[in-house]
Amino acid sequence: MTASLLGPAAVNEWRAALEHAAGCLACRTSGARCETGERLLGAYERAVRQARSEEGQ
Ligand SMILES: [Zn+2]
């Protein structure tokens, strides 16, 4: 995992997703869907894309 290279925003989003998943039964059940978990992962992916687009400029 190289999250530290992706900028503080992505690291924060990743941490939020991990912390949610650690305490969420739905996220830990394979095959189950969790709207909150998906939202947090989506925010992380957006932060990663943002960091990469800024890197390329
Ligand atoms: Zn969840």
N, CA, C, O and the ligand as a Tripos MOL2 file, in Angstrom:
@<TRIPOS>MOLECULE
protein
  229   227    58     0     0
PROTEIN
NO_CHARGES

@<TRIPOS>ATOM
      1 N           0.8400   -1.1990    0.0000 N.3       1 MET1
      2 CA          0.0000    0.0000    0.0000 C.3       1 MET1
      3 C           0.8660    1.2370    0.0000 C.2       1 MET1
      4 O           1.7240    1.4020    0.8680 O.2       1 MET1
      5 N           0.6500    2.1030   -0.9620 N.am      2 THR2
      6 CA          1.4660    3.3110   -1.0550 C.3       2 THR2
      7 C           0.6100    4.5560   -0.8730 C.2       2 THR2
      8 O           0.8110    5.5670   -1.5470 O.2       2 THR2
      9 N          -0.3480    4.4690    0.0450 N.am      3 ALA3
     10 CA         -1.3020    5.5590    0.2300 C.3       3 ALA3
     11 C          -0.6030    6.8670    0.5730 C.2       3 ALA3
     12 O          -1.0930    7.9410    0.2260 O.2       3 ALA3
     13 N           0.5420    6.7840    1.2540 N.am      4 SER4
     14 CA          1.2090    8.0130    1.6770 C.3       4 SER4
     15 C           1.6970    8.8200    0.4840 C.2       4 SER4
     16 O           1.9460   10.0200    0.6000 O.2       4 SER4
     17 N           1.8340    8.1570   -0.6710 N.am      5 LEU5
     18 CA          2.2700    8.8710   -1.8710 C.3       5 LEU5
     19 C           1.1030    9.5750   -2.5580 C.2       5 LEU5
     20 O           1.2990   10.3590   -3.4860 O.2       5 LEU5
     21 N          -0.1000    9.2890   -2.0980 N.am      6 LEU6
     22 CA         -1.2750    9.7970   -2.7950 C.3       6 LEU6
     23 C          -1.7880   11.0970   -2.2000 C.2       6 LEU6
     24 O          -2.7650   11.6630   -2.6890 O.2       6 LEU6
     25 N          -1.1440   11.5670   -1.1610 N.am      7 GLY7
     26 CA         -1.5620   12.8300   -0.5680 C.3       7 GLY7
     27 C          -2.4230   12.6260    0.6580 C.2       7 GLY7
     28 O          -3.0500   11.5780    0.8160 O.2       7 GLY7
     29 N          -2.4560   13.6250    1.5290 N.am      8 PRO8
     30 CA         -3.1640   13.5000    2.8070 C.3       8 PRO8
     31 C          -4.6630   13.2810    2.6440 C.2       8 PRO8
     32 O          -5.2720   12.5980    3.4680 O.2       8 PRO8
     33 N          -5.2680   13.8380    1.6100 N.am      9 ALA9
     34 CA         -6.7150   13.6560    1.4390 C.3       9 ALA9
     35 C          -7.0430   12.1910    1.1980 C.2       9 ALA9
     36 O          -7.9700   11.6520    1.8020 O.2       9 ALA9
     37 N          -6.2800   11.5410    0.3120 N.am     10 ALA10
     38 CA         -6.5270   10.1320    0.0160 C.3      10 ALA10
     39 C          -6.2480    9.2770    1.2480 C.2      10 ALA10
     40 O          -6.9770    8.3230    1.5180 O.2      10 ALA10
     41 N          -5.2020    9.6100    1.9930 N.am     11 VAL11
     42 CA         -4.8790    8.8450    3.2040 C.3      11 VAL11
     43 C          -6.0140    8.9630    4.2090 C.2      11 VAL11
     44 O          -6.3910    7.9750    4.8390 O.2      11 VAL11
     45 N          -6.5570   10.1540    4.3620 N.am     12 ASN12
     46 CA         -7.6650   10.3370    5.2970 C.3      12 ASN12
     47 C          -8.8890    9.5460    4.8740 C.2      12 ASN12
     48 O          -9.5600    8.9380    5.7080 O.2      12 ASN12
     49 N          -9.1820    9.5520    3.5790 N.am     13 GLU13
     50 CA        -10.3440    8.8130    3.0970 C.3      13 GLU13
     51 C         -10.1480    7.3140    3.2650 C.2      13 GLU13
     52 O         -11.0790    6.5900    3.6210 O.2      13 GLU13
     53 N          -8.9270    6.8550    3.0050 N.am     14 TRP14
     54 CA         -8.6220    5.4310    3.1610 C.3      14 TRP14
     55 C          -8.7880    5.0150    4.6110 C.2      14 TRP14
     56 O          -9.3510    3.9610    4.9040 O.2      14 TRP14
     57 N          -8.2900    5.8560    5.5220 N.am     15 ARG15
     58 CA         -8.3860    5.5510    6.9510 C.3      15 ARG15
     59 C          -9.8560    5.5010    7.3790 C.2      15 ARG15
     60 O         -10.2630    4.6310    8.1490 O.2      15 ARG15
     61 N         -10.6390    6.4500    6.8650 N.am     16 ALA16
     62 CA        -12.0630    6.4770    7.2160 C.3      16 ALA16
     63 C         -12.7560    5.2030    6.7420 C.2      16 ALA16
     64 O         -13.5810    4.6360    7.4580 O.2      16 ALA16
     65 N         -12.4140    4.7530    5.5250 N.am     17 ALA17
     66 CA        -13.0230    3.5310    4.9910 C.3      17 ALA17
     67 C         -12.6130    2.3220    5.8280 C.2      17 ALA17
     68 O         -13.4430    1.4650    6.1300 O.2      17 ALA17
     69 N         -11.3340    2.2520    6.2030 N.am     18 LEU18
     70 CA        -10.8540    1.1250    7.0110 C.3      18 LEU18
     71 C         -11.5120    1.1130    8.3730 C.2      18 LEU18
     72 O         -11.9150    0.0590    8.8640 O.2      18 LEU18
     73 N         -11.6230    2.2850    8.9880 N.am     19 GLU19
     74 CA        -12.1990    2.3530   10.3290 C.3      19 GLU19
     75 C         -13.6710    1.9740   10.2970 C.2      19 GLU19
     76 O         -14.1740    1.3130   11.2070 O.2      19 GLU19
     77 N         -14.3550    2.3970    9.2440 N.am     20 HIS20
     78 CA        -15.7500    1.9870    9.1070 C.3      20 HIS20
     79 C         -15.8400    0.4730    8.9400 C.2      20 HIS20
     80 O         -16.6290   -0.1830    9.6200 O.2      20 HIS20
     81 N         -15.0350   -0.0790    8.0400 N.am     21 ALA21
     82 CA        -15.1130   -1.5140    7.7440 C.3      21 ALA21
     83 C         -14.7860   -2.3470    8.9760 C.2      21 ALA21
     84 O         -15.3540   -3.4220    9.1680 O.2      21 ALA21
     85 N         -13.8710   -1.8540    9.8120 N.am     22 ALA22
     86 CA        -13.4720   -2.6140   11.0010 C.3      22 ALA22
     87 C         -14.6390   -2.8070   11.9630 C.2      22 ALA22
     88 O         -14.7060   -3.8070   12.6770 O.2      22 ALA22
     89 N         -15.5570   -1.8410   11.9760 N.am     23 GLY23
     90 CA        -16.6580   -1.9360   12.9170 C.3      23 GLY23
     91 C         -17.9870   -2.2540   12.2620 C.2      23 GLY23
     92 O         -19.0280   -2.1740   12.9140 O.2      23 GLY23
     93 N         -17.9750   -2.6150   10.9780 N.am     24 CYS24
     94 CA        -19.2270   -2.7930   10.2440 C.3      24 CYS24
     95 C         -19.3780   -4.2510    9.8180 C.2      24 CYS24
     96 O         -18.5580   -4.7850    9.0720 O.2      24 CYS24
     97 N         -20.4290   -4.8720   10.3020 N.am     25 LEU25
     98 CA        -20.6410   -6.2890    9.9950 C.3      25 LEU25
     99 C         -20.8620   -6.5000    8.4970 C.2      25 LEU25
    100 O         -20.3580   -7.4630    7.9190 O.2      25 LEU25
    101 N         -21.6150   -5.5980    7.8740 N.am     26 ALA26
    102 CA        -21.9140   -5.7560    6.4480 C.3      26 ALA26
    103 C         -20.6350   -5.7000    5.6140 C.2      26 ALA26
    104 O         -20.4610   -6.4800    4.6780 O.2      26 ALA26
    105 N         -19.7370   -4.7660    5.9630 N.am     27 CYS27
    106 CA        -18.4920   -4.6370    5.2080 C.3      27 CYS27
    107 C         -17.6040   -5.8670    5.3690 C.2      27 CYS27
    108 O         -16.8360   -6.1950    4.4650 O.2      27 CYS27
    109 N         -17.7010   -6.5410    6.4930 N.am     28 ARG28
    110 CA        -16.8420   -7.6990    6.7440 C.3      28 ARG28
    111 C         -17.4590   -8.9850    6.2290 C.2      28 ARG28
    112 O         -16.8070  -10.0290    6.2370 O.2      28 ARG28
    113 N         -18.7130   -8.9270    5.7770 N.am     29 THR29
    114 CA        -19.3740  -10.1040    5.2300 C.3      29 THR29
    115 C         -19.1970  -10.0960    3.7220 C.2      29 THR29
    116 O         -19.7070   -9.2090    3.0370 O.2      29 THR29
    117 N         -18.4730  -11.0820    3.2010 N.am     30 SER30
    118 CA        -18.2350  -11.0860    1.7700 C.3      30 SER30
    119 C         -19.5390  -11.3130    1.0280 C.2      30 SER30
    120 O         -20.3300  -12.1860    1.3840 O.2      30 SER30
    121 N         -19.7490  -10.5160   -0.0090 N.am     31 GLY31
    122 CA        -20.9780  -10.6300   -0.7710 C.3      31 GLY31
    123 C         -22.0480   -9.6580   -0.3180 C.2      31 GLY31
    124 O         -22.9770   -9.3610   -1.0700 O.2      31 GLY31
    125 N         -21.9290   -9.1520    0.9190 N.am     32 ALA32
    126 CA        -22.9130   -8.1840    1.3980 C.3      32 ALA32
    127 C         -22.5360   -6.7880    0.9230 C.2      32 ALA32
    128 O         -21.3570   -6.4730    0.7660 O.2      32 ALA32
    129 N         -23.5340   -5.9670    0.6980 N.am     33 ARG33
    130 CA        -23.2550   -4.5950    0.2730 C.3      33 ARG33
    131 C         -23.5190   -3.6450    1.4230 C.2      33 ARG33
    132 O         -24.4420   -3.8350    2.2150 O.2      33 ARG33
    133 N         -22.6900   -2.6210    1.4960 N.am     34 CYS34
    134 CA        -22.8530   -1.6080    2.5320 C.3      34 CYS34
    135 C         -22.7660   -0.2420    1.8700 C.2      34 CYS34
    136 O         -21.7270    0.1110    1.3120 O.2      34 CYS34
    137 N         -23.8400    0.5240    1.9260 N.am     35 GLU35
    138 CA        -23.8390    1.8260    1.2570 C.3      35 GLU35
    139 C         -22.7890    2.7560    1.8370 C.2      35 GLU35
    140 O         -22.1230    3.4920    1.1090 O.2      35 GLU35
    141 N         -22.6480    2.7140    3.1570 N.am     36 THR36
    142 CA        -21.6650    3.6010    3.7840 C.3      36 THR36
    143 C         -20.2540    3.2230    3.3470 C.2      36 THR36
    144 O         -19.4390    4.0880    3.0280 O.2      36 THR36
    145 N         -19.9740    1.9140    3.3360 N.am     37 GLY37
    146 CA        -18.6520    1.4690    2.9190 C.3      37 GLY37
    147 C         -18.3640    1.8430    1.4700 C.2      37 GLY37
    148 O         -17.2590    2.2690    1.1350 O.2      37 GLY37
    149 N         -19.3640    1.6800    0.6220 N.am     38 GLU38
    150 CA        -19.1770    2.0250   -0.7910 C.3      38 GLU38
    151 C         -18.9670    3.5230   -0.9670 C.2      38 GLU38
    152 O         -18.1700    3.9630   -1.7950 O.2      38 GLU38
    153 N         -19.7010    4.2970   -0.1690 N.am     39 ARG39
    154 CA        -19.5440    5.7530   -0.2480 C.3      39 ARG39
    155 C         -18.1380    6.1610    0.1890 C.2      39 ARG39
    156 O         -17.5100    7.0190   -0.4320 O.2      39 ARG39
    157 N         -17.6460    5.5320    1.2700 N.am     40 LEU40
    158 CA        -16.3140    5.8750    1.7630 C.3      40 LEU40
    159 C         -15.2420    5.4540    0.7640 C.2      40 LEU40
    160 O         -14.2790    6.1870    0.5380 O.2      40 LEU40
    161 N         -15.4070    4.2720    0.1620 N.am     41 LEU41
    162 CA        -14.4330    3.8270   -0.8330 C.3      41 LEU41
    163 C         -14.4810    4.7240   -2.0650 C.2      41 LEU41
    164 O         -13.4510    5.0110   -2.6750 O.2      41 LEU41
    165 N         -15.6930    5.1670   -2.4270 N.am     42 GLY42
    166 CA        -15.8250    6.0770   -3.5580 C.3      42 GLY42
    167 C         -15.1110    7.3880   -3.2950 C.2      42 GLY42
    168 O         -14.4680    7.9450   -4.1850 O.2      42 GLY42
    169 N         -15.2260    7.8820   -2.0630 N.am     43 ALA43
    170 CA        -14.5440    9.1260   -1.7050 C.3      43 ALA43
    171 C         -13.0300    8.9400   -1.7680 C.2      43 ALA43
    172 O         -12.2990    9.8330   -2.1940 O.2      43 ALA43
    173 N         -12.5710    7.7560   -1.3340 N.am     44 TYR44
    174 CA        -11.1340    7.4620   -1.4100 C.3      44 TYR44
    175 C         -10.6650    7.4350   -2.8600 C.2      44 TYR44
    176 O          -9.6280    8.0110   -3.1920 O.2      44 TYR44
    177 N         -11.4250    6.7690   -3.7210 N.am     45 GLU45
    178 CA        -11.0220    6.6770   -5.1270 C.3      45 GLU45
    179 C         -11.0100    8.0600   -5.7850 C.2      45 GLU45
    180 O         -10.1450    8.3490   -6.6120 O.2      45 GLU45
    181 N         -11.9700    8.9110   -5.4160 N.am     46 ARG46
    182 CA        -11.9640   10.2700   -5.9640 C.3      46 ARG46
    183 C         -10.7250   11.0360   -5.4970 C.2      46 ARG46
    184 O         -10.1130   11.7750   -6.2680 O.2      46 ARG46
    185 N         -10.3620   10.8490   -4.2190 N.am     47 ALA47
    186 CA         -9.1890   11.5440   -3.6970 C.3      47 ALA47
    187 C          -7.9230   11.0560   -4.3960 C.2      47 ALA47
    188 O          -7.0140   11.8430   -4.6590 O.2      47 ALA47
    189 N          -7.8640    9.7510   -4.6980 N.am     48 VAL48
    190 CA         -6.7030    9.2050   -5.4090 C.3      48 VAL48
    191 C          -6.6200    9.8030   -6.8120 C.2      48 VAL48
    192 O          -5.5550   10.2220   -7.2640 O.2      48 VAL48
    193 N          -7.7710    9.8330   -7.4900 N.am     49 ARG49
    194 CA         -7.7650   10.4040   -8.8490 C.3      49 ARG49
    195 C          -7.3660   11.8670   -8.8170 C.2      49 ARG49
    196 O          -6.6210   12.3400   -9.6760 O.2      49 ARG49
    197 N          -7.8660   12.5760   -7.8230 N.am     50 GLN50
    198 CA         -7.5330   13.9920   -7.6800 C.3      50 GLN50
    199 C          -6.0250   14.1600   -7.4860 C.2      50 GLN50
    200 O          -5.3960   15.0070   -8.1190 O.2      50 GLN50
    201 N          -5.4540   13.3340   -6.5950 N.am     51 ALA51
    202 CA         -4.0120   13.4370   -6.3210 C.3      51 ALA51
    203 C          -3.2140   13.1280   -7.5830 C.2      51 ALA51
    204 O          -2.2200   13.7950   -7.8710 O.2      51 ALA51
    205 N          -3.6450   12.1230   -8.3320 N.am     52 ARG52
    206 CA         -2.9040   11.7420   -9.5440 C.3      52 ARG52
    207 C          -3.0230   12.8280  -10.6160 C.2      52 ARG52
    208 O          -2.0590   13.0970  -11.3340 O.2      52 ARG52
    209 N          -4.1860   13.4470  -10.7280 N.am     53 SER53
    210 CA         -4.3480   14.4800  -11.7550 C.3      53 SER53
    211 C          -3.5200   15.7040  -11.3960 C.2      53 SER53
    212 O          -2.9790   16.3700  -12.2780 O.2      53 SER53
    213 N          -3.4180   16.0060  -10.0910 N.am     54 GLU54
    214 CA         -2.5890   17.1350   -9.6880 C.3      54 GLU54
    215 C          -1.1120   16.8400   -9.9260 C.2      54 GLU54
    216 O          -0.3320   17.7250  -10.2790 O.2      54 GLU54
    217 N          -0.7400   15.5540   -9.7220 N.am     55 GLU55
    218 CA          0.6380   15.1410   -9.9260 C.3      55 GLU55
    219 C           1.0600   15.3200  -11.3750 C.2      55 GLU55
    220 O           2.2090   15.6590  -11.6590 O.2      55 GLU55
    221 N           0.1210   15.0900  -12.2930 N.am     56 GLY56
    222 CA          0.4360   15.1230  -13.7070 C.3      56 GLY56
    223 C           0.5030   16.5280  -14.2900 C.2      56 GLY56
    224 O           0.8640   16.7020  -15.4540 O.2      56 GLY56
    225 N           0.1610   17.5230  -13.4900 N.am     57 GLN57
    226 CA          0.1410   18.8710  -14.0550 C.3      57 GLN57
    227 C           1.4810   19.5600  -13.9660 C.2      57 GLN57
    228 O           1.6180   20.7030  -14.4010 O.2      57 GLN57
    229 ZN        -20.1020   -0.9190    6.1480 Zn       58 ZN58
@<TRIPOS>BOND
     1     1     2 1
     2     2     3 1
     3     3     4 2
     4     3     5 am
     5     5     6 1
     6     6     7 1
     7     7     8 2
     8     7     9 am
     9     9    10 1
    10    10    11 1
    11    11    12 2
    12    11    13 am
    13    13    14 1
    14    14    15 1
    15    15    16 2
    16    15    17 am
    17    17    18 1
    18    18    19 1
    19    19    20 2
    20    19    21 am
    21    21    22 1
    22    22    23 1
    23    23    24 2
    24    23    25 am
    25    25    26 1
    26    26    27 1
    27    27    28 2
    28    27    29 am
    29    29    30 1
    30    30    31 1
    31    31    32 2
    32    31    33 am
    33    33    34 1
    34    34    35 1
    35    35    36 2
    36    35    37 am
    37    37    38 1
    38    38    39 1
    39    39    40 2
    40    39    41 am
    41    41    42 1
    42    42    43 1
    43    43    44 2
    44    43    45 am
    45    45    46 1
    46    46    47 1
    47    47    48 2
    48    47    49 am
    49    49    50 1
    50    50    51 1
    51    51    52 2
    52    51    53 am
    53    53    54 1
    54    54    55 1
    55    55    56 2
    56    55    57 am
    57    57    58 1
    58    58    59 1
    59    59    60 2
    60    59    61 am
    61    61    62 1
    62    62    63 1
    63    63    64 2
    64    63    65 am
    65    65    66 1
    66    66    67 1
    67    67    68 2
    68    67    69 am
    69    69    70 1
    70    70    71 1
    71    71    72 2
    72    71    73 am
    73    73    74 1
    74    74    75 1
    75    75    76 2
    76    75    77 am
    77    77    78 1
    78    78    79 1
    79    79    80 2
    80    79    81 am
    81    81    82 1
    82    82    83 1
    83    83    84 2
    84    83    85 am
    85    85    86 1
    86    86    87 1
    87    87    88 2
    88    87    89 am
    89    89    90 1
    90    90    91 1
    91    91    92 2
    92    91    93 am
    93    93    94 1
    94    94    95 1
    95    95    96 2
    96    95    97 am
    97    97    98 1
    98    98    99 1
    99    99   100 2
   100    99   101 am
   101   101   102 1
   102   102   103 1
   103   103   104 2
   104   103   105 am
   105   105   106 1
   106   106   107 1
   107   107   108 2
   108   107   109 am
   109   109   110 1
   110   110   111 1
   111   111   112 2
   112   111   113 am
   113   113   114 1
   114   114   115 1
   115   115   116 2
   116   115   117 am
   117   117   118 1
   118   118   119 1
   119   119   120 2
   120   119   121 am
   121   121   122 1
   122   122   123 1
   123   123   124 2
   124   123   125 am
   125   125   126 1
   126   126   127 1
   127   127   128 2
   128   127   129 am
   129   129   130 1
   130   130   131 1
   131   131   132 2
   132   131   133 am
   133   133   134 1
   134   134   135 1
   135   135   136 2
   136   135   137 am
   137   137   138 1
   138   138   139 1
   139   139   140 2
   140   139   141 am
   141   141   142 1
   142   142   143 1
   143   143   144 2
   144   143   145 am
   145   145   146 1
   146   146   147 1
   147   147   148 2
   148   147   149 am
   149   149   150 1
   150   150   151 1
   151   151   152 2
   152   151   153 am
   153   153   154 1
   154   154   155 1
   155   155   156 2
   156   155   157 am
   157   157   158 1
   158   158   159 1
   159   159   160 2
   160   159   161 am
   161   161   162 1
   162   162   163 1
   163   163   164 2
   164   163   165 am
   165   165   166 1
   166   166   167 1
   167   167   168 2
   168   167   169 am
   169   169   170 1
   170   170   171 1
   171   171   172 2
   172   171   173 am
   173   173   174 1
   174   174   175 1
   175   175   176 2
   176   175   177 am
   177   177   178 1
   178   178   179 1
   179   179   180 2
   180   179   181 am
   181   181   182 1
   182   182   183 1
   183   183   184 2
   184   183   185 am
   185   185   186 1
   186   186   187 1
   187   187   188 2
   188   187   189 am
   189   189   190 1
   190   190   191 1
   191   191   192 2
   192   191   193 am
   193   193   194 1
   194   194   195 1
   195   195   196 2
   196   195   197 am
   197   197   198 1
   198   198   199 1
   199   199   200 2
   200   199   201 am
   201   201   202 1
   202   202   203 1
   203   203   204 2
   204   203   205 am
   205   205   206 1
   206   206   207 1
   207   207   208 2
   208   207   209 am
   209   209   210 1
   210   210   211 1
   211   211   212 2
   212   211   213 am
   213   213   214 1
   214   214   215 1
   215   215   216 2
   216   215   217 am
   217   217   218 1
   218   218   219 1
   219   219   220 2
   220   219   221 am
   221   221   222 1
   222   222   223 1
   223   223   224 2
   224   223   225 am
   225   225   226 1
   226   226   227 1
   227   227   228 2
@<TRIPOS>SUBSTRUCTURE
     1 MET1         2 RESIDUE 1 A MET
     2 THR2         6 RESIDUE 1 A THR
     3 ALA3        10 RESIDUE 1 A ALA
     4 SER4        14 RESIDUE 1 A SER
     5 LEU5        18 RESIDUE 1 A LEU
     6 LEU6        22 RESIDUE 1 A LEU
     7 GLY7        26 RESIDUE 1 A GLY
     8 PRO8        30 RESIDUE 1 A PRO
     9 ALA9        34 RESIDUE 1 A ALA
    10 ALA10       38 RESIDUE 1 A ALA
    11 VAL11       42 RESIDUE 1 A VAL
    12 ASN12       46 RESIDUE 1 A ASN
    13 GLU13       50 RESIDUE 1 A GLU
    14 TRP14       54 RESIDUE 1 A TRP
    15 ARG15       58 RESIDUE 1 A ARG
    16 ALA16       62 RESIDUE 1 A ALA
    17 ALA17       66 RESIDUE 1 A ALA
    18 LEU18       70 RESIDUE 1 A LEU
    19 GLU19       74 RESIDUE 1 A GLU
    20 HIS20       78 RESIDUE 1 A HIS
    21 ALA21       82 RESIDUE 1 A ALA
    22 ALA22       86 RESIDUE 1 A ALA
    23 GLY23       90 RESIDUE 1 A GLY
    24 CYS24       94 RESIDUE 1 A CYS
    25 LEU25       98 RESIDUE 1 A LEU
    26 ALA26      102 RESIDUE 1 A ALA
    27 CYS27      106 RESIDUE 1 A CYS
    28 ARG28      110 RESIDUE 1 A ARG
    29 THR29      114 RESIDUE 1 A THR
    30 SER30      118 RESIDUE 1 A SER
    31 GLY31      122 RESIDUE 1 A GLY
    32 ALA32      126 RESIDUE 1 A ALA
    33 ARG33      130 RESIDUE 1 A ARG
    34 CYS34      134 RESIDUE 1 A CYS
    35 GLU35      138 RESIDUE 1 A GLU
    36 THR36      142 RESIDUE 1 A THR
    37 GLY37      146 RESIDUE 1 A GLY
    38 GLU38      150 RESIDUE 1 A GLU
    39 ARG39      154 RESIDUE 1 A ARG
    40 LEU40      158 RESIDUE 1 A LEU
    41 LEU41      162 RESIDUE 1 A LEU
    42 GLY42      166 RESIDUE 1 A GLY
    43 ALA43      170 RESIDUE 1 A ALA
    44 TYR44      174 RESIDUE 1 A TYR
    45 GLU45      178 RESIDUE 1 A GLU
    46 ARG46      182 RESIDUE 1 A ARG
    47 ALA47      186 RESIDUE 1 A ALA
    48 VAL48      190 RESIDUE 1 A VAL
    49 ARG49      194 RESIDUE 1 A ARG
    50 GLN50      198 RESIDUE 1 A GLN
    51 ALA51      202 RESIDUE 1 A ALA
    52 ARG52      206 RESIDUE 1 A ARG
    53 SER53      210 RESIDUE 1 A SER
    54 GLU54      214 RESIDUE 1 A GLU
    55 GLU55      218 RESIDUE 1 A GLU
    56 GLY56      222 RESIDUE 1 A GLY
    57 GLN57      226 RESIDUE 1 A GLN
    58 ZN58       229 GROUP 0 **** ****
